[in-house]
Amino acid sequence: MTKFGRIEQVYNNMLEKSEDNLYTGSMTEAMGVYLPHYSTTFKALREMGCIEVVHNGRGGGNPSRVLLNHAPDLEKFTEMYKSPLTKRETRDKLTQRISNLERRMPDINITDWILSTEQRLEVLEAALREVTSFGTEET
């Protein structure tokens, strides 16, 4: 099953057991067989605005309460995974810090190493977006 398919299934599991769009029960039960993907699934549901955890039961038989706002949307999901993994501002700050280090340690060419690593990361990010953004590959 695709990552988006898993997210959609977990939402539907909660919706089936909800009353007035309020799911009351175990979050791990809602995950079903997808338990290894608990964190990423609920993070995606929260970030897309699909759910709002009203009360976290934190196990021990104490049920969680989750407000179900709307079903997951493939377009919104795709948009979430389009942005680069490393933000531009972060890269700029890191570049400045590296320049400072190189002034202190002139024998090490950290900039070349960073640029090479950045190029490899960009290739990996593009491949990751291609695999995850359309929800068509197994994950």
GUDO-821225 format. One record per atom (N, C-alpha, C): atom name; chain; z, x, y. Coordinates in nm, 4 decimals. Layout:
% GUDO-821225
at, ch, z, x, y
CA, A, Z, X, Y
...
END
This chain:
% GUDO-821225
at, ch, z, x, y
N, A, 0.0000, 0.0849, -0.1188
CA, A, 0.0000, 0.0000, 0.0000
C, A, 0.0000, 0.0887, 0.1241
N, A, -0.0646, 0.0435, 0.2285
CA, A, -0.0711, 0.1181, 0.3539
C, A, 0.0622, 0.1091, 0.4278
N, A, 0.0803, 0.1984, 0.5243
CA, A, 0.2025, 0.1974, 0.6045
C, A, 0.2145, 0.0644, 0.6803
N, A, 0.1044, 0.0206, 0.7398
CA, A, 0.1079, -0.1066, 0.8125
C, A, 0.1349, -0.2213, 0.7158
N, A, 0.0739, -0.2181, 0.5991
CA, A, 0.0955, -0.3214, 0.4977
C, A, 0.2409, -0.3299, 0.4575
N, A, 0.3057, -0.2159, 0.4451
CA, A, 0.4484, -0.2107, 0.4106
C, A, 0.5316, -0.2747, 0.5211
N, A, 0.4994, -0.2399, 0.6454
CA, A, 0.5721, -0.2947, 0.7607
C, A, 0.5564, -0.4463, 0.7648
N, A, 0.4355, -0.4916, 0.7440
CA, A, 0.4063, -0.6349, 0.7436
C, A, 0.4823, -0.7061, 0.6306
N, A, 0.4848, -0.6453, 0.5128
CA, A, 0.5531, -0.7048, 0.3977
C, A, 0.7028, -0.7171, 0.4214
N, A, 0.7639, -0.6143, 0.4773
CA, A, 0.9075, -0.6186, 0.5054
C, A, 0.9379, -0.7281, 0.6076
N, A, 0.8560, -0.7395, 0.7116
CA, A, 0.8739, -0.8455, 0.8107
C, A, 0.8645, -0.9823, 0.7423
N, A, 0.7631, -0.9988, 0.6571
CA, A, 0.7449, -1.1268, 0.5861
C, A, 0.8601, -1.1560, 0.4912
N, A, 0.9155, -1.0519, 0.4267
CA, A, 1.0330, -1.0702, 0.3406
C, A, 1.1490, -1.1293, 0.4209
N, A, 1.1701, -1.0768, 0.5411
CA, A, 1.2787, -1.1273, 0.6256
C, A, 1.2466, -1.2675, 0.6764
N, A, 1.1206, -1.2915, 0.7113
CA, A, 1.0801, -1.4217, 0.7632
C, A, 1.1015, -1.5322, 0.6600
N, A, 1.0702, -1.5036, 0.5333
CA, A, 1.0885, -1.6022, 0.4257
C, A, 1.2338, -1.6444, 0.4108
N, A, 1.3261, -1.5525, 0.4381
CA, A, 1.4685, -1.5808, 0.4191
C, A, 1.5396, -1.6118, 0.5505
N, A, 1.4630, -1.6306, 0.6567
CA, A, 1.5252, -1.6540, 0.7876
C, A, 1.5409, -1.8028, 0.8159
N, A, 1.6299, -1.8320, 0.9092
CA, A, 1.6460, -1.9669, 0.9628
C, A, 1.6312, -1.9566, 1.1131
N, A, 1.5388, -2.0330, 1.1691
CA, A, 1.5112, -2.0290, 1.3128
C, A, 1.4843, -1.8861, 1.3614
N, A, 1.4046, -1.8132, 1.2835
CA, A, 1.3668, -1.6745, 1.3148
C, A, 1.4857, -1.5789, 1.3227
N, A, 1.5952, -1.6111, 1.2542
CA, A, 1.7096, -1.5209, 1.2458
C, A, 1.7319, -1.4883, 1.0987
N, A, 1.7082, -1.3629, 1.0655
CA, A, 1.7301, -1.3164, 0.9285
C, A, 1.8752, -1.2725, 0.9166
N, A, 1.9437, -1.3236, 0.8156
CA, A, 2.0809, -1.2837, 0.7883
C, A, 2.0841, -1.2340, 0.6449
N, A, 2.1187, -1.1074, 0.6288
CA, A, 2.1219, -1.0509, 0.4949
C, A, 2.1156, -0.9000, 0.4983
N, A, 2.0908, -0.8434, 0.3836
CA, A, 2.0854, -0.6991, 0.3680
C, A, 1.9506, -0.6445, 0.4145
N, A, 1.9554, -0.5426, 0.4979
CA, A, 1.8327, -0.4782, 0.5438
C, A, 1.7651, -0.4071, 0.4266
N, A, 1.8440, -0.3489, 0.3378
CA, A, 1.7851, -0.2793, 0.2233
C, A, 1.7198, -0.3781, 0.1268
N, A, 1.7759, -0.4981, 0.1134
CA, A, 1.7118, -0.6008, 0.0308
C, A, 1.5779, -0.6424, 0.0904
N, A, 1.5704, -0.6505, 0.2212
CA, A, 1.4452, -0.6862, 0.2878
C, A, 1.3374, -0.5820, 0.2595
N, A, 1.3793, -0.4567, 0.2427
CA, A, 1.2845, -0.3487, 0.2143
C, A, 1.2243, -0.3620, 0.0751
N, A, 1.2990, -0.4178, -0.0183
CA, A, 1.2488, -0.4314, -0.1556
C, A, 1.2161, -0.2966, -0.2161
N, A, 1.0988, -0.2849, -0.2739
CA, A, 1.0598, -0.1610, -0.3414
C, A, 1.0246, -0.0500, -0.2427
N, A, 1.0211, -0.0791, -0.1136
CA, A, 0.9821, 0.0200, -0.0139
C, A, 1.1022, 0.0933, 0.0460
N, A, 1.2153, 0.0902, -0.0206
CA, A, 1.3389, 0.1492, 0.0316
C, A, 1.3240, 0.2935, 0.0799
N, A, 1.2448, 0.3801, 0.0146
CA, A, 1.2317, 0.5171, 0.0658
C, A, 1.1736, 0.5239, 0.2074
N, A, 1.1128, 0.4164, 0.2534
CA, A, 1.0499, 0.4139, 0.3857
C, A, 1.1327, 0.3342, 0.4871
N, A, 1.2609, 0.3155, 0.4597
CA, A, 1.3507, 0.2338, 0.5407
C, A, 1.3439, 0.2707, 0.6896
N, A, 1.3729, 0.3978, 0.7216
CA, A, 1.3824, 0.4398, 0.8619
C, A, 1.2522, 0.4197, 0.9378
N, A, 1.1412, 0.4665, 0.8805
CA, A, 1.0145, 0.4562, 0.9522
C, A, 0.9681, 0.3114, 0.9661
N, A, 0.9968, 0.2302, 0.8655
CA, A, 0.9550, 0.0900, 0.8705
C, A, 1.0302, 0.0144, 0.9792
N, A, 1.1637, 0.0267, 0.9808
CA, A, 1.2414, -0.0473, 1.0810
C, A, 1.2209, 0.0093, 1.2208
N, A, 1.1979, 0.1394, 1.2309
CA, A, 1.1689, 0.1984, 1.3621
C, A, 1.0394, 0.1383, 1.4178
N, A, 0.9364, 0.1297, 1.3339
CA, A, 0.8086, 0.0730, 1.3786
C, A, 0.8252, -0.0735, 1.4184
N, A, 0.8993, -0.1499, 1.3382
CA, A, 0.9219, -0.2916, 1.3706
C, A, 0.9947, -0.3063, 1.5041
N, A, 1.0947, -0.2212, 1.5289
CA, A, 1.1676, -0.2263, 1.6565
C, A, 1.0775, -0.1848, 1.7726
N, A, 1.0028, -0.0747, 1.7554
CA, A, 0.9195, -0.0250, 1.8648
C, A, 0.8059, -0.1204, 1.9007
N, A, 0.7566, -0.1970, 1.8044
CA, A, 0.6522, -0.2960, 1.8341
C, A, 0.7121, -0.4250, 1.8892
N, A, 0.8459, -0.4341, 1.8933
CA, A, 0.9113, -0.5541, 1.9443
C, A, 0.9151, -0.6678, 1.8440
N, A, 0.8845, -0.6380, 1.7179
CA, A, 0.8818, -0.7420, 1.6144
C, A, 1.0211, -0.7926, 1.5803
N, A, 1.1178, -0.7025, 1.5835
CA, A, 1.2555, -0.7397, 1.5476
C, A, 1.3536, -0.6870, 1.6508
N, A, 1.4688, -0.7491, 1.6496
CA, A, 1.5805, -0.7051, 1.7323
C, A, 1.7053, -0.7193, 1.6456
N, A, 1.7728, -0.6079, 1.6193
CA, A, 1.8924, -0.6128, 1.5359
C, A, 2.0071, -0.6653, 1.6219
N, A, 2.0527, -0.7857, 1.5896
CA, A, 2.1610, -0.8499, 1.6634
C, A, 2.2950, -0.7948, 1.6153
N, A, 2.3055, -0.7756, 1.4841
CA, A, 2.4282, -0.7213, 1.4246
C, A, 2.3892, -0.6385, 1.3026
N, A, 2.4359, -0.5139, 1.3004
CA, A, 2.4083, -0.4283, 1.1853
C, A, 2.5269, -0.4361, 1.0905
N, A, 2.5032, -0.4893, 0.9703
CA, A, 2.6100, -0.5079, 0.8738
C, A, 2.6643, -0.3785, 0.8165
N, A, 2.5862, -0.2731, 0.8195
CA, A, 2.6262, -0.1408, 0.7711
C, A, 2.6792, -0.1424, 0.6289
N, A, 2.6183, -0.2225, 0.5439
CA, A, 2.6536, -0.2236, 0.4011
C, A, 2.7881, -0.2871, 0.3733
N, A, 2.8369, -0.2666, 0.2532
CA, A, 2.9681, -0.3187, 0.2164
C, A, 2.9728, -0.4700, 0.2077
N, A, 2.8604, -0.5354, 0.1869
CA, A, 2.8591, -0.6809, 0.1746
C, A, 2.8601, -0.7541, 0.3068
N, A, 2.8650, -0.6821, 0.4165
CA, A, 2.8645, -0.7410, 0.5495
C, A, 2.7185, -0.7594, 0.5923
N, A, 2.6677, -0.8827, 0.6047
CA, A, 2.5246, -0.9033, 0.6320
C, A, 2.4839, -0.8622, 0.7734
N, A, 2.3617, -0.8155, 0.7836
CA, A, 2.3017, -0.7862, 0.9140
C, A, 2.2378, -0.9142, 0.9651
N, A, 2.2207, -0.9218, 1.0975
CA, A, 2.1490, -1.0332, 1.1581
C, A, 2.0364, -0.9739, 1.2424
N, A, 1.9151, -1.0180, 1.2122
CA, A, 1.7969, -0.9628, 1.2781
C, A, 1.7137, -1.0775, 1.3354
N, A, 1.6887, -1.0711, 1.4647
CA, A, 1.6042, -1.1698, 1.5316
C, A, 1.4582, -1.1297, 1.5081
N, A, 1.3800, -1.2218, 1.4561
CA, A, 1.2384, -1.1972, 1.4294
C, A, 1.1569, -1.2513, 1.5467
N, A, 1.1039, -1.1619, 1.6280
CA, A, 1.0326, -1.2013, 1.7493
C, A, 0.8877, -1.2398, 1.7235
N, A, 0.8159, -1.1547, 1.6506
CA, A, 0.6750, -1.1817, 1.6190
C, A, 0.6315, -1.0902, 1.5056
N, A, 0.5262, -1.1316, 1.4371
CA, A, 0.4746, -1.0531, 1.3251
C, A, 0.4160, -0.9212, 1.3754
N, A, 0.4156, -0.8198, 1.2909
CA, A, 0.3537, -0.6923, 1.3287
C, A, 0.2061, -0.7113, 1.3616
N, A, 0.1596, -0.6372, 1.4591
CA, A, 0.0219, -0.6470, 1.5048
C, A, -0.0483, -0.5140, 1.4796
N, A, -0.1582, -0.5179, 1.4056
CA, A, -0.2296, -0.3952, 1.3694
C, A, -0.2770, -0.3188, 1.4925
N, A, -0.3213, -0.3886, 1.5953
CA, A, -0.3681, -0.3222, 1.7171
C, A, -0.2543, -0.2467, 1.7857
N, A, -0.1389, -0.3094, 1.7953
CA, A, -0.0224, -0.2453, 1.8569
C, A, 0.0236, -0.1261, 1.7721
N, A, 0.0228, -0.1435, 1.6409
CA, A, 0.0596, -0.0375, 1.5480
C, A, -0.0341, 0.0826, 1.5653
N, A, -0.1634, 0.0554, 1.5740
CA, A, -0.2624, 0.1621, 1.5916
C, A, -0.2385, 0.2349, 1.7226
N, A, -0.2092, 0.1618, 1.8273
CA, A, -0.1842, 0.2205, 1.9589
C, A, -0.0618, 0.3121, 1.9572
N, A, 0.0405, 0.2715, 1.8825
CA, A, 0.1635, 0.3521, 1.8734
C, A, 0.1362, 0.4913, 1.8185
N, A, 0.0427, 0.5016, 1.7271
CA, A, 0.0182, 0.6289, 1.6610
C, A, -0.1013, 0.7040, 1.7191
N, A, -0.1518, 0.6585, 1.8332
CA, A, -0.2636, 0.7258, 1.8983
C, A, -0.2191, 0.8438, 1.9836
N, A, -0.1014, 0.8366, 2.0412
CA, A, -0.0588, 0.9397, 2.1350
C, A, -0.0280, 1.0699, 2.0615
N, A, -0.0454, 1.1828, 2.1293
CA, A, -0.0170, 1.3115, 2.0667
C, A, 0.1302, 1.3219, 2.0273
N, A, 0.1561, 1.3978, 1.9232
CA, A, 0.2936, 1.4157, 1.8784
C, A, 0.3729, 1.5005, 1.9767
N, A, 0.3067, 1.5926, 2.0468
CA, A, 0.3720, 1.6766, 2.1462
C, A, 0.3257, 1.6307, 2.2840
N, A, 0.4186, 1.5842, 2.3652
CA, A, 0.3859, 1.5336, 2.4983
C, A, 0.3427, 1.6485, 2.5898
N, A, 0.2548, 1.6167, 2.6837
CA, A, 0.1989, 1.7165, 2.7761
C, A, 0.3087, 1.7869, 2.8561
N, A, 0.4061, 1.7109, 2.9099
CA, A, 0.5122, 1.7705, 2.9908
C, A, 0.5921, 1.8714, 2.9085
N, A, 0.6161, 1.8379, 2.7828
CA, A, 0.6918, 1.9267, 2.6949
C, A, 0.6144, 2.0554, 2.6735
N, A, 0.4856, 2.0446, 2.6498
CA, A, 0.4029, 2.1651, 2.6303
C, A, 0.4050, 2.2523, 2.7550
N, A, 0.3961, 2.1909, 2.8738
CA, A, 0.3972, 2.2683, 2.9987
C, A, 0.5291, 2.3446, 3.0154
N, A, 0.6406, 2.2792, 2.9864
CA, A, 0.7715, 2.3457, 2.9961
C, A, 0.7811, 2.4604, 2.8967
N, A, 0.7327, 2.4365, 2.7754
CA, A, 0.7365, 2.5418, 2.6738
C, A, 0.6497, 2.6605, 2.7144
N, A, 0.5348, 2.6331, 2.7722
CA, A, 0.4462, 2.7394, 2.8176
C, A, 0.5153, 2.8262, 2.9217
N, A, 0.5854, 2.7651, 3.0149
CA, A, 0.6582, 2.8403, 3.1178
C, A, 0.7681, 2.9263, 3.0556
N, A, 0.8406, 2.8696, 2.9614
CA, A, 0.9475, 2.9452, 2.8952
C, A, 0.8912, 3.0634, 2.8173
N, A, 0.7758, 3.0433, 2.7542
CA, A, 0.7119, 3.1510, 2.6791
C, A, 0.6687, 3.2629, 2.7733
N, A, 0.6132, 3.2266, 2.8874
CA, A, 0.5731, 3.3276, 2.9863
C, A, 0.6935, 3.4112, 3.0290
N, A, 0.8056, 3.3447, 3.0486
CA, A, 0.9282, 3.4165, 3.0840
C, A, 0.9695, 3.5137, 2.9734
N, A, 0.9594, 3.4697, 2.8491
CA, A, 0.9934, 3.5569, 2.7353
C, A, 0.8989, 3.6770, 2.7279
N, A, 0.7714, 3.6526, 2.7486
CA, A, 0.6745, 3.7627, 2.7417
C, A, 0.7002, 3.8682, 2.8479
N, A, 0.7452, 3.8267, 2.9641
CA, A, 0.7793, 3.9255, 3.0686
C, A, 0.8946, 4.0135, 3.0228
N, A, 0.9883, 3.9541, 2.9498
CA, A, 1.1034, 4.0301, 2.9007
C, A, 1.0697, 4.1141, 2.7779
N, A, 0.9704, 4.0689, 2.6985
CA, A, 0.9320, 4.1389, 2.5746
C, A, 0.7807, 4.1610, 2.5753
N, A, 0.7335, 4.2614, 2.6486
CA, A, 0.5894, 4.2795, 2.6675
C, A, 0.5116, 4.3157, 2.5403
N, A, 0.5770, 4.3608, 2.4357
CA, A, 0.5066, 4.4002, 2.3132
C, A, 0.4675, 4.2813, 2.2255
N, A, 0.5196, 4.1648, 2.2526
CA, A, 0.4905, 4.0461, 2.1708
C, A, 0.3999, 3.9529, 2.2502
N, A, 0.2872, 3.9150, 2.1906
CA, A, 0.1952, 3.8231, 2.2564
C, A, 0.2226, 3.6806, 2.2062
N, A, 0.3261, 3.6222, 2.2614
CA, A, 0.3697, 3.4894, 2.2192
C, A, 0.2678, 3.3838, 2.2599
N, A, 0.2039, 3.4023, 2.3741
CA, A, 0.1067, 3.3039, 2.4226
C, A, -0.0075, 3.2858, 2.3236
N, A, -0.0625, 3.3957, 2.2728
CA, A, -0.1704, 3.3841, 2.1745
C, A, -0.1224, 3.3103, 2.0506
N, A, -0.0031, 3.3422, 2.0062
CA, A, 0.0517, 3.2764, 1.8878
C, A, 0.0703, 3.1268, 1.9134
N, A, 0.1232, 3.0937, 2.0301
CA, A, 0.1443, 2.9525, 2.0665
C, A, 0.0099, 2.8794, 2.0754
N, A, -0.0884, 2.9403, 2.1387
CA, A, -0.2198, 2.8755, 2.1524
C, A, -0.2832, 2.8517, 2.0158
N, A, -0.2715, 2.9488, 1.9283
CA, A, -0.3257, 2.9334, 1.7929
C, A, -0.2544, 2.8199, 1.7202
N, A, -0.1241, 2.8142, 1.7327
CA, A, -0.0454, 2.7091, 1.6690
C, A, -0.0799, 2.5731, 1.7289
N, A, -0.0966, 2.5676, 1.8598
CA, A, -0.1309, 2.4422, 1.9279
C, A, -0.2657, 2.3897, 1.8796
N, A, -0.3627, 2.4789, 1.8630
CA, A, -0.4939, 2.4366, 1.8135
C, A, -0.4831, 2.3789, 1.6733
N, A, -0.4047, 2.4427, 1.5882
CA, A, -0.3869, 2.3919, 1.4523
C, A, -0.3153, 2.2571, 1.4556
N, A, -0.2162, 2.2427, 1.5432
CA, A, -0.1444, 2.1154, 1.5553
C, A, -0.2366, 2.0036, 1.6028
N, A, -0.3239, 2.0337, 1.6969
CA, A, -0.4168, 1.9318, 1.7463
C, A, -0.5076, 1.8816, 1.6343
N, A, -0.5521, 1.9724, 1.5484
CA, A, -0.6348, 1.9333, 1.4343
C, A, -0.5543, 1.8437, 1.3404
N, A, -0.4293, 1.8831, 1.3135
CA, A, -0.3430, 1.8021, 1.2263
C, A, -0.3115, 1.6666, 1.2877
N, A, -0.2850, 1.6625, 1.4187
CA, A, -0.2577, 1.5359, 1.4858
C, A, -0.3779, 1.4426, 1.4758
N, A, -0.4976, 1.4962, 1.4949
CA, A, -0.6183, 1.4138, 1.4856
C, A, -0.6333, 1.3583, 1.3438
N, A, -0.6083, 1.4420, 1.2442
CA, A, -0.6181, 1.3965, 1.1057
C, A, -0.5118, 1.2906, 1.0764
N, A, -0.3905, 1.3096, 1.1277
CA, A, -0.2826, 1.2134, 1.1070
C, A, -0.3161, 1.0794, 1.1728
N, A, -0.3679, 1.0835, 1.2945
CA, A, -0.4064, 0.9591, 1.3621
C, A, -0.5143, 0.8869, 1.2832
N, A, -0.6090, 0.9610, 1.2306
CA, A, -0.7178, 0.9003, 1.1536
C, A, -0.6639, 0.8308, 1.0295
N, A, -0.5674, 0.8929, 0.9645
CA, A, -0.5123, 0.8364, 0.8412
C, A, -0.4208, 0.7183, 0.8705
N, A, -0.3335, 0.7299, 0.9715
CA, A, -0.2322, 0.6263, 0.9931
C, A, -0.2721, 0.5172, 1.0911
N, A, -0.3574, 0.5459, 1.1857
CA, A, -0.3810, 0.4475, 1.2921
C, A, -0.4565, 0.3243, 1.2450
N, A, -0.5373, 0.3364, 1.1461
CA, A, -0.6133, 0.2207, 1.1025
C, A, -0.5497, 0.1492, 0.9847
N, A, -0.4430, 0.2075, 0.9294
CA, A, -0.3712, 0.1408, 0.8204
C, A, -0.4554, 0.1256, 0.6957
N, A, -0.5483, 0.2177, 0.6734
CA, A, -0.6364, 0.2022, 0.5585
C, A, -0.6109, 0.3022, 0.4474
N, A, -0.5263, 0.4004, 0.4725
CA, A, -0.5001, 0.5029, 0.3714
C, A, -0.3635, 0.4806, 0.3072
N, A, -0.3505, 0.5183, 0.1837
CA, A, -0.2216, 0.5132, 0.1155
C, A, -0.1299, 0.6167, 0.1775
N, A, -0.0025, 0.5817, 0.1976
CA, A, 0.0956, 0.6791, 0.2467
C, A, 0.2145, 0.6802, 0.1564
END
